[in-house]
Amino acid sequence: MDDSELWEHAGGKLAELGPEALTDAELLAILVAPGTPGNPAEKIAENIIKKFGSIEAFGGQPLEDLYEIKGMGDAKIIRLAAALEIARRAAYGILDRSRPQTAKK
């Protein structure tokens, strides 16, 4: 039995095992859910990764390029844009805290 048979959707897997246990496509599938008829969220997520080459490469691309992927519309693109901005802010927050602070005069 593989993972796809254990969970109905990636959200169930995340709830049970934590986000680290999910593939890039599974994490994206949560954000682009629901899918469309004949095009489940998992397939949309796989197509995003295929188009951009990796999750890292996807982060730096114009979001307008997502309209080329079947099943992607305004709501899903806005959700992804928000998730990317949250990740960017979190990363910069971590980086800012790791830098030595200069004493204020």
C-alpha positions as CSV (number, residue, x, y, z in Angstrom):
1,M,0.0,0.0,0.0
2,D,1.5,3.4,-1.0
3,D,0.8,6.8,0.6
4,S,-1.9,7.7,-1.9
5,E,-4.0,4.8,-0.6
6,L,-3.6,5.9,3.0
7,W,-4.9,9.5,2.7
8,E,-7.8,10.8,0.7
9,H,-6.0,14.1,0.2
10,A,-2.7,15.7,1.1
11,G,-4.3,17.6,3.9
12,G,-5.0,14.4,5.8
13,K,-1.4,13.3,5.4
14,L,-0.2,16.7,6.7
15,A,-2.5,16.5,9.7
16,E,-1.2,13.0,10.6
17,L,2.5,13.2,9.7
18,G,3.3,16.9,9.6
19,P,4.3,19.2,6.7
20,E,7.8,17.7,6.4
21,A,6.3,14.4,5.3
22,L,4.7,15.9,2.2
23,T,6.3,16.2,-1.3
24,D,6.4,19.6,-3.0
25,A,3.5,18.5,-5.2
26,E,1.4,17.5,-2.1
27,L,2.0,20.9,-0.4
28,L,1.1,22.7,-3.6
29,A,-2.0,20.5,-4.0
30,I,-3.3,21.8,-0.6
31,L,-3.0,25.4,-1.8
32,V,-4.6,24.8,-5.2
33,A,-7.5,22.6,-4.0
34,P,-10.1,22.0,-5.0
35,G,-9.2,20.8,-8.5
36,T,-11.5,21.0,-11.5
37,P,-13.6,18.2,-13.1
38,G,-11.1,15.7,-14.5
39,N,-8.2,17.7,-13.2
40,P,-7.6,17.0,-9.5
41,A,-5.5,19.4,-7.3
42,E,-2.7,16.9,-7.3
43,K,-2.5,17.0,-11.1
44,I,-2.6,20.8,-11.1
45,A,0.3,20.9,-8.6
46,E,2.3,18.4,-10.6
47,N,1.8,20.6,-13.7
48,I,3.0,23.7,-11.8
49,I,6.2,21.9,-10.8
50,K,6.6,20.5,-14.4
51,K,6.2,24.0,-15.9
52,F,8.7,25.7,-13.6
53,G,11.1,22.8,-13.0
54,S,11.0,22.9,-9.2
55,I,9.3,24.6,-6.2
56,E,12.3,26.9,-5.8
57,A,12.2,28.1,-9.4
58,F,8.4,28.6,-9.1
59,G,8.9,31.1,-6.3
60,G,10.6,33.7,-8.5
61,Q,8.4,33.5,-11.6
62,P,5.6,35.9,-12.7
63,L,2.3,34.6,-11.3
64,E,0.6,35.5,-14.6
65,D,2.4,32.4,-16.0
66,L,0.2,30.2,-13.8
67,Y,-2.9,31.1,-16.0
68,E,-1.3,28.8,-18.6
69,I,-1.9,25.8,-16.4
70,K,-5.3,24.1,-16.7
71,G,-7.3,24.5,-13.5
72,M,-5.6,27.7,-12.3
73,G,-7.7,30.8,-12.0
74,D,-7.7,34.0,-10.0
75,A,-8.6,32.5,-6.6
76,K,-5.9,29.8,-6.7
77,I,-3.2,32.2,-8.0
78,I,-4.0,34.7,-5.3
79,R,-3.8,32.0,-2.7
80,L,-0.4,31.0,-4.0
81,A,0.8,34.6,-4.1
82,A,-0.2,35.0,-0.5
83,A,1.6,31.8,0.5
84,L,4.7,32.9,-1.3
85,E,4.7,36.3,0.4
86,I,4.2,34.6,3.8
87,A,7.2,32.4,3.1
88,R,9.3,35.4,2.0
89,R,8.4,37.4,5.1
90,A,9.1,34.4,7.4
91,A,12.4,33.7,5.7
92,Y,13.5,37.4,5.9
93,G,12.3,37.5,9.5
94,I,14.5,34.5,10.3
95,L,17.5,36.0,8.4
96,D,17.0,39.4,10.2
97,R,17.0,37.7,13.6
98,S,20.1,35.7,12.8
99,R,22.2,38.9,12.0
100,P,24.0,40.5,14.9
101,Q,22.2,43.6,16.1
102,T,24.2,46.8,16.4
103,A,23.9,48.7,19.6
104,K,21.7,51.7,19.4
105,K,23.2,55.0,20.5
